[in-house]
């Protein structure tokens, strides 16, 4: 824990982590809030899954685009514009009487306007700490974000069941406004400027480490999205059990990140962490019981934050600083497509085969998430004893004639 303590003592680190966590806190609320609200309005988990899928597809398209725009227009203008549109979309889903196609359209627009807080802050991090501290900082960030997934589902479930699903959505919108304002006003956004990339849009995705991180992130978050839908289907939305189980799932991730995030990153690092996720989810699929799901999903969670920390580190170490925001945007896009596909497949599996079907979908995603980095380990950077900082942008220096 000493390395984390030193990090938090570094000027601005604790504040920027708190600000970006607050700005991203609605991420831990909206999927569940939309799921509960749309299912209650339409009576179908399949329809709710389609709305979540449309929202995630919008986010996936926006990820690399808005991230690259920050290099052209600056971080603050892009964050202000996207936050305003996204909040308007969230409120519309909560208060307007919509059909399923309209829910999907508004969800898509809302996703398209998701503020690129995550690419912004992960681009800022290398400028705030020395190279030795960067990998522990990514681990701390991946662990701390689990607070979003621990507290968010509990708050959403309690508000949705005790007050109403509309109020759960409105609370998420209010937190996006407050958190977004705090993060946008952070001094680091004014001090760090993302250089304009000279590469064509999308070229960074051809880097093996970025592509590997994108594919594994797609599979990991797809598995988590399927688990979330399955847990809600098991316990319904008339009590707190679903929120509690999902919180325990995230506590496992928080614990895993803090305990194992400092372990050196070798070529097998991602496969090993994904195997923990797969083992827990596969065991969870056998018994739909509160205590069984709590224990097995806690085990699955232990691998999540460490896996994400590895993905962030191998991306950072493989690209130029001017390409980091777009690279993280593509990684985020992979995760969001995974969330869309995981939610949709889980929703239809629940309608067709019951809640247990969602857990088998999750286990399938996680199993492929083990196989991909296993067979792709030759493209996995070995960061043992190496710096995870981005490659510096350099300009040719004109030579004076002698």
N, C-alpha and C positions, 0 to 999 in steps of 0.2 A: 504493500500500500504506500510505501515511501515515495515511489515515483509519481503516484497520483497526487500525493500531498504537495510535492514540489511543483507539479503542473498547476495546481489550483492557486499556488502562491505567485505564479508568474503573472505579471501585470496584464489585466484584461481578460485572462482565460476564463476564470469563474463567471465573470459577467457575461461574456459572449456566449458561453455554454447555456447559462440560464435564459438569456434573451432568445436564443434560437430554439430552445426547448419549448418555451412559452408560445413562440410563433408557430411551432409545428404541433402543439398539443392537440388541436382539432383533428389531426390525422388519426389519433387514437380514439376519436369519438365518432367521426362522420360515417365510416363504413358501417359500424354497428347501428348508429342512429338512422341512417338511410335504410338499412336492412329491416329494422323494426318498424319504421314508419311506412315504407312501401308495402311490406307484407301485411301490415294492419289495414292499409287502405285498399289493397287489391286481393288479399287472401291467398297469395301465392308466393312461396319462396323462390320459384323460378323467375317470376317477374321482378322480385327484389334483386335477385342475382344479375338479371339483365341490366338493371339500373346501375348497380355497382360496377358492372363490366363497362358500361358506356362511360361512366365517370373515370374509371381507370384508364380507358383508352384515350380519353381527352388528356389526362395527365401524361400518358406515355408519349403522345405526339408533342406536347408542350415542352417536356423535359429538356432535350438538347437544344430546342429552338430558343426558349427563354434564357437558358444558360449561356448560349452564344451571344444573345442580344446584350447580356450584361457587359461583354467585352466591347460592344459598339456604343451603347447608350449609357453605360454606367449601372452599377448595382441598384442604387436607390430609385431612379425613375422606373426601372423594370419592376421592382418589388412593389412600389406604390400602385402602379397601374394594375398589376395582376391581383393584388390583394383586394382592391376595390371591386373588380369584376367578380372574383371568386366569392366574396361575401354576398354580393347581390344574388348570385346563383344559389347559394346555400339557403338563403332566406326564402327564395322562390319555391324551392322544393318543400320547405317546411310549411308554408302558408297557402300556397295556391292549390286549388282542386284540379289535379292533372290526370290525364290518362297515362297508361304505361309508355306509349311512344313519346309523349311530352315529357314525362319524368326522365326518360332516357336522353332526350335532346338537351334539357336543362342540365342534367348530370354531365353530359359530354362537354357543354360550354363551361360548367363549373370546373371540371377537371382540366380543361384547356387553359384556364386562368390560374391554376394552382401556383402560388408564389414559389419561386425557385430558392427557397431558404437553404435547403440542404446543399446544393452545389455552391451557393455563395459562401456558406460558412466553411465548407471543406476546402475551398480555394483560399480562404483567409488564413486558416490554421497554419500552413507552412511559413507564413510571414510573422507569426506570433511567438513561435518557439524555435529552439535550436534543433538540429537534425536528430540528435539523440532522443529528444522528447516527442518526436512526431508520431512514431508508432504507438507509444503509450497514450498519446492524446486521441488518436483515432479509436483506440480501444475504450478509453474513458467515454468518448462521445457515443460510441455504439452501445455501451452499457447504460449511460445516462438516459439515452433516448427510450430505454425500456420503461422509464418512469411514465412516459406517455402511454405505453401499452398496459402498464399496471393500473394506473389511476383512471385513464380514459374510459375503458370499458365498464369499470365499476360505477363511475359517475353517470355515464350514459344509461346504463341499465337501471340505476336507481331513479334517475330523473324520468326516464321513459315510462317506467312501471308505476311510479308513485305520483307523477305530475302529468306526464303525457309525452308522446314522441315528438310533437312539435316543439315543446320546450327544450328537449334534449338537443334538437337541431339548432335552436336559437342560441343556446348556451355555447355551442361550438362556434357559431358565427361571431358572438361577442368576444370569445377568447382569441379568435383569429385577428380581430381588430386590435385588441390590446397588445397581444404578443407581436403582431406585425409592426405596430408603431414603435415598440421598445427595440426590436431588432433593427429596424430601418434607421432609428436615431443613434445607434451604436457608433462611436467614433471610428472604429475599425473600417466601417464601410466607406468612410471618407478618406482614410489613410491608405487603403489598399486599392489599387487600380488593376483590373484585369487587362493585360495587353491584348490588342486586337490580333486574333490569330491570322496567320498568313496562309494557312492550309484551307482547302475546300471543305465545306460543311460535310461531315460524316466520315472524313478520311481517318480521324482518330480512332474510329471503331475498328479499323483494320489492324490496329496493334493487337497482337495476340493476348496480352494481359488484359486489355480493356474488353475484348470480346469474351474472354473467359469469365471475367467478373460479371459481365452483363448476362451471360447465359446462366451462370450459377445463381446470381441474384434473382433472375426470373423464376428458377425452380424453387429456391428457398422461400420467396414471398408467396409464390403460388401455393405451396404447401401450407404456409401459415394462414392464408386466406381461406383455404378449404377447411382447416381446423376451426377457424372462427365461425364459419357458417354451420359446421357440424355441431359445435358446442351449443350454439343458439337453438338449433333444431332439437337437440336432446332435452334441453331444460325449458324451452319456450321463453316467452317474454312476460310471464306473470310473477316472477320471483328473481332474487339476486344471484341464483346459482351460476348462470351463464357468465355473468360479469366476474364472479369470484374465480371460476376455473380459468378464464382467460387471464385474469390478473396473476394467478399462480404460474401460468405458462410464461408470462413475462418476467416474473420474479426469477424463474430459472435462468432466463437469458441474462438478466442483470447480474446474478450470481456468477454465471459462467464468464461473463465479460470481465468482471473484477478479479476473478480467481486465475483465469488463464490468458487474459489479454496481453500479458507481458512476455509470453512464451515466444522465442524466436520463430520467424516465419520461414519454413523450408518448403520444398516442392510438394510435400504431402499435406501441408497444413490445412488447405481447404477441404480435401477429401476426408481427413480425420474428423474435422468439426462437423461436416455434413453427415457423417455416419452416426454421430450422436443424435442429430436431429431425426434421422430416419429411424433409428432404433426406438426412440421414444414414441414417435407417431405410429409406427407399426404395432407396437404393444397396445397403444391407446385404442386401436381399432377393434380389439377383441371384446371389450366389456364397456357398455354405456352406463357406467356408474360414477357418481360424483367423486368418490375417493380414488377409484382406479384412474379416472381421467386426470384428476389433480396430480397424482404421483407421476404417471407416465408423461404427461405434458410438461411437468417440471423438468423431467429428464431431457425431453426433446428441447426444451428451452435453453438448457445449458450450452448447447452448441451454436445457438443463433447469433448472439452478440460477438463471440469470438470469430465466427465465420464472416460476419459483416466487416469486422475490423481488418481481417486479412484481405478482403476484397478492396476496401478503401486503400490499404497500404500498397497493394500491387498495382493499382491504378496510378496512385500518386508517384510511385517510383518509375513509371514507364512512359510518362508523357511530359512534354514541356509545360511550363507554368501557364502559358497563354492558352493551352488546350485543356487544362484541368477542369474548368467549369463545364465545357462541352462533354468531356469524358464522363464526369459524374452525372451529367444529364442523361447520357446514354445508359449508364448503369441504372439510374433511376427509372428510365423508360423500360428496361428489362424487368425490373421489379414490379412495375405497375401493370405491364402486360401479364405478368405472372399472377398478380392479384386479380386482374379481370378474368383470366381463363380459369384460375382456381375457384373464384367465387361462382362463375357461371356453371362450371362442371359440378361443383359441390351442390349448387341449388337444384339442378336437374336430378342429380343422384339422390338427393333428399326426397324430392317429389316422387321418384320412381322406386327407390329401394329403402327409404328411411334414413335416419341420421347416420347410421353406420357407414353408408356409402360414401359420405363426405370424408370420413377418416381414411378409407382405402384410397380415395383420390389423393389425399394429402401424403400418404405413405408412398404412393407411386411417384409423385413429384420429387419427394425427398430422396428416393432410391436413385432416380436419374441424376439428382444433384450430387450423389456420391460418385457415380460412374463418370460423369463429365470431367471433373478435375482429376480423377484417377487416370483416365486415358489421355488427358490433356496436360499432365504434369510437366512435360517437356517445355510447355509455354508458360509455366508458372514461375515467376521470378523467385530466386533464392535470396531472401533478405537477411539471412543469418550473418551478422557482422557488417551489414550494409546499411546505407542511408536510404530512408523511404521518401526523401524530399523530391519534388518534381525536378525534371531536367531544366536547368536555367535557359532562358531565351537569350541567344547571343546574336549580335549583329556583326557583319564583316567590318573590319577596321581598315579604312583606306591607307595605303602606304604612301609616304611622301617620297618623291624621287630623290635619289642621293646625288 
